[in-house]
């Protein structure tokens, strides 16, 4: 990749160069030419053996205490009640058939809309009639989706298998 060409063709970099005083740009260029090691890509430099530094860090009391605390938190999180509950819910969700998944998603959205309407007391901004009609239309659509979830699942399965069979790569 030619970073200089990218920098020259970039609109954003041209805007920044217009906003930054030229003296600052000149000072940066002078600094990078005077201290090439400071601005060099580390990957292109000589390989560094950081094994001794890692061993010293691993043997330090502070790092051992930090690793111990983090591992205790990880074990507690993996074996907690909420993790078990989330795992059970996720496993149950994976076992649902497509029609059941569609119905569950529509029911969740329906519940969210109803809770929102109950909490706002169905009070809508102007034009009130239009907004209330929109909420009712959304609720009606969700009811239709829940009722027709089997047909939607069949249509989805048919469409996705036909798409795979025809070799479409678009997602």
N, C-alpha and C positions, 0 to 999 in steps of 0.2 A: 504494500500500500504506500503510495506516495503522499505523505502527510502535508508536504509543502504545497502540492497541487491542490489537495483538498482545502487547505487553508486559503489559497488564493481564490478558489472558486466559491467559497462559502459566503453567503450573504450575511450571516450572523457575524462572522469574523470581521468582515468589512465594516459593519456597523460598530462593532467594538473598537476597531482601529480608529474610526472617526470620533468615537466618544473619549478614547484614552489619549492623553497628550503625547505628542511624538517624543518628547524628552523622556517619558517613562518607557516607551518602547525602545528607544535608543539605549537607555540604561539597562534594560533587561537583556538586550542583544549583547551588549558589552560584557555583562556579568556572565552570560552563558558561554561566551567565547573565552573569557578569562578563567572560568572554572568548569571545564568540560566534564570532569568527573561527577560534579554535583548534579548535572542535568542529563547524564547518560542513562540509557535504559539498563536496568540491572540485569536483565536476561542476556544481554549481549556481552556483558563483562565476564571476567574470569570466574570460574566456579568458586564458591565460598564454602568452606567446611564449617557448618554451624553446629555440628554434632556436640562439641564440648560445651557450647553455650546452652544447648538444649538440655544436656545432662545436668548442668549446674542449676538451671531453672527447675527441672523436674525434682531435683534433690532438695530444693529450698522448702522451708517450712510454710511459707506463705502460699506457694503454689500447691503444695499438698493439702493445705487447709481449704483452699478454694476448690480444688478438685473434689475433695471429700464432701463439701457442702453442696456442690452442684450435683454430685452423684446421689446424695441423699434426697435432694429435691426431685431428681428424675425418678428414683425408685418410688418415692411417695406418690408422685403424679401418676405413674403407670399403674399402681395398685390402689388408687383411690376409688371411692364409690362413684364419683362423677365420670371417671374414665371408663369404668365398667358399664355405667348407664349409657354413655355415648357410644361405646363399642356395641352394645346390644341394639341400640337404635339404628346404628349404621348397618349392622349385619341384617337386621330386619328389613331395612330399606333396600338392601341389595337383593333380598329374596323376593321382593314384590315383582309381580308381573307388570308389563308395560301399562296395561289398563288401570291397575291398582295405583301405580306411580302417578299417572295422570290425574286420577281421582283424588289422591292424597295431596298433590300440589295445588289443585283447584280448591280443595277444601281448606288448605292452609291460607291461600289468598283470600278466599271468601271470609274466613274467620278474621283475618287481618283487616279487611275492609269493614266488616261489621263492628269490630272493636273500635276502629277509628271513628266510625259514624256514631257509636254510642258515646265515646269520650268527647266528641265535639258536639254532641246533641243534635246532629244532622243540621247544624247551623252552617250555612254556606255563604260565601261572598256574593255580591251582585254579579251577574243575574242569577239569583237564587234558584229559580225554576230550572234553568239550564244545567246548573251544577248538580242539583239534586237528581235531575233526569240522567245525567252522566253517571252518577254513582249507582243509580238503579239499573242502568244499562250494563254497567260492569258486573254488578251482582247477578243480573240475568244471564249474562254471557258465561259467568263462572258456573251457574247452575246448569246451563246447557252443556258445558264442557264436562261437568261431573256426570250428567245423565248419559252423555254420548261417549264416555271414555273408552268403551270397548270398540266402538267404530273408529275413533281417533287412533287407538293403538293398532288396529288392523291396517288403517291407511298408512300409518307411520312405518309399520313393518313392511308393507308392500312397497312403499316408496324407497325405503332404504335398501331393500334387497334388489330392487330394479336398478337403483343407482350403482350399487356394487357390481352387479352383473354387467352393466354397460360400461363400466370402467371409468366413471366420472371421478375426477380428482378434486372437484370443488367442494369446499366445506363451508 
